[in-house]
Amino acid sequence: MKVETVEGRAPDFSREEPHTYIGPQVSIAVDRKPWEEKVRAYTKAFRDSAAIINSIVTFTAQAQNVYQVTAEGTQLQFGQIRYRLELFIQGKAPDGMDINRYYNFDWVNPADAPDDKAVSAAEATMRKELEGLVAAPINDPTVGPALLTGRAAAVFFHEVFGHRAEGHRQKDVTEGQTFSKKVGEQILPDFLSITDDTTMKKLGSQDLLGSYQFDDEGVPAQRVTLVDHGVLKNFEMSRSPLVGFPHSNGHGRRQLGATPVSRQGNLIVQSSKAVTNAQLRAKLIELIKAQGKPFGLLIDDIAGGFTFTGRGQPQAFQVLPLVVYKVFPDGRPDELVRGVDIVGTPLAALTKIAATGDTTEVFNGYCGAESGSVPVAAASPAILTSELEVQKKESSTDRPPILPPPAHDTVKTRGQQ
């Protein structure tokens, strides 16, 4: 601890009740050969497109057993199993911009593995979007109405809100402390509530990567209400307490070898002002017309993002969309565009949300921060925002390949056609 912090007399470390839990050890028994064949088959399917210059498919299976013993009397033994299938393809636009599409499947029960039909459908969508993006025009920087579909909105909340609600950031004087003094104040529209529930293993039929039994400081997983109808109520807490928040709520997390700090788990956004996604699109067009804009944006998928929380940097976020469409108020078909990054500041961006859809979607991923990379999930309905700023994406200027991919080269060796 520093000599002076905003939290004044907050203790260095919280006292928590000891826990004893001895669960079974977990293990995996994966038949490698079928999965090796599947990965090759999934990769081979991408060769049908001349626009794809690189493709990677990976399957990973992990069984992790955790053992914790503390001087306070805690004795824990528990384990987690995770499976992941990742699909990645890359193309290049004529101006040299790299075009990436990515999709992942996550599951914990071997019976829930995606079948070939589901993987094939995902691959077809990825291929179609990449081919469209390679030929799409670059979008110029704009500010205006935007609609983010559920997965995109989930990443948006993870970056814009979630990192700033991590408890240790309220205590560190080098942090921006965006929400430190806003407990009890309205920071979101009153129809939005946010919880971080690491006890949730599934949302609907989808596994949530951010679930666990105990955190990395021996505290049981808990459901924490962070925002209730727009009002900030709590933070994700580790065992580094704050004034008014003397105990951990089970969010002290780390990658092996790092020191635990408060981190997100399963960030769940709920809305009491939900409309159908079709109605949400109609509201987007109304906003475009009301603001006199030539178009709005539909952001359909996001790779991830990052946010600056330290005082030495602008209190800004940058979210990295993969699939973005221009939506026109005169009924013209949507136009796919590329080279778009979402930028902004959190306090302004969160107040611009005007409505949400009625279908919650899940984003599973791995989040990197001070305590390393940890598995997380975020879930949200689609959101409509009255104002969103986008900038041009950083781009490579390398020329596209001169020769076509071998599978699409019509001129064979020895002069044969």
C-alpha positions, 0 to 999 in steps of 0.5 A: 500500500502507498502512504496515501490513497483515496481510500484512506484507512482501508486495510491492506488485506481482508479477513475472511472465513476459512473454507474446507472443500475436498472435491474429486480430481478431474482428468481428461481422456481425449482420443487424439486421432478423431480430433486430429482428423476433424481439425484437418477437415475443418481447415481443408474446408477453408481452401474452397475460397481464394480470398483466404490466404491463411487458416488455423483451426485448433482444438484444446482440452484442459483439466486443471486441479487446484489445491489451496491451503492457507494459514487461516485454515482454508483447505480446498481441492477442486478442478475444472475441465474445459474444451475449446475449438477455435477457427481463424482465417485471414485475407488481405484487401487490395490496399494491404489491410489484413482481414481477420475472422475468428470464431470459437466454441467452448464446452465443459461436457464432452457430450456438448462438443459442436457437431460437424454441421454447427462447425460447417455453418460457422465456417460458411459464415466466416468465409462469406464475411471475409470475402465481403470484407476483402472487397468492402470500402473503408469507413471514414471516422464518424459519430452517430447512432449505432446498433451493437448485436448481443456478442458485440454489446457483451464485449463493449460492456466488458471493456467500457464498464467491467474493468473500471468496476474492478475493486483494486482500481478504486484504491490505486492512486495511479488509476483513473478511479472512474467509478470510485466515488459514484456508488449510489449514483446513476451511471447507466440508463435506469433500464439496465442492471449488471451482475457478475455471477461466477456461480453461473455455469451456463446461460441457456445452453451455452457454457460460461467460461468465467465460472468457478467454485472458489477464487484464487484467494480461497473465497467462494464464488458469488453473485454480485450486483454491480449496477441496479437499474442504472445505479452503481451498487458494488465492485468486483472485490478481491481481498484488498478491501475498500472503505464501505466494502470490507470483504472479498466477494470472490473475484480475486483471480490470477493466471498461475504465477501472478499475484491475484487482483480483482477481476471480472468473471461472468458479466451479465447485462439485463434490461427492463426496456427490451424490444425485438431486434427488428424493432431495435433496428427500426429505432436505429433508423428513426435516430438516423433520421432525427439526427440528419445523418446519412447512415448509422452503423450496425456492429455485428461482431467484435474481436475484443478490445482494450481500455486505459484505466491509468491516470497517465493515459486518457480514460478511453477505450478502444473496441475492435469490431470485425463485421460492421455495416452501414445502415441507410435511412432510405431503405437501401441495402446495408453496406459492409465496410471495414477498417472500423475501431470504436473509441470513446470515454466510459462516462459519456458512452454509457449514458448514450444507450437508448434501448436494448434487444430481447435476446441475450448473447454470450461472448467467451474469451480470455482477458489479460490484465495485471494478474495475467490471462483469465477466462471470462464471459460476458452476456448482453442483449443487443444495444442501441446507442444514440452516439458512437464514435469510430475511427480508422483501424491501424492497417498493414500496407503490405501488398496482397500475394502476387500468386493465388493460393495453390488450390486456386492456381489454374496453371499447374507444373510443367505447363499443364493446365 
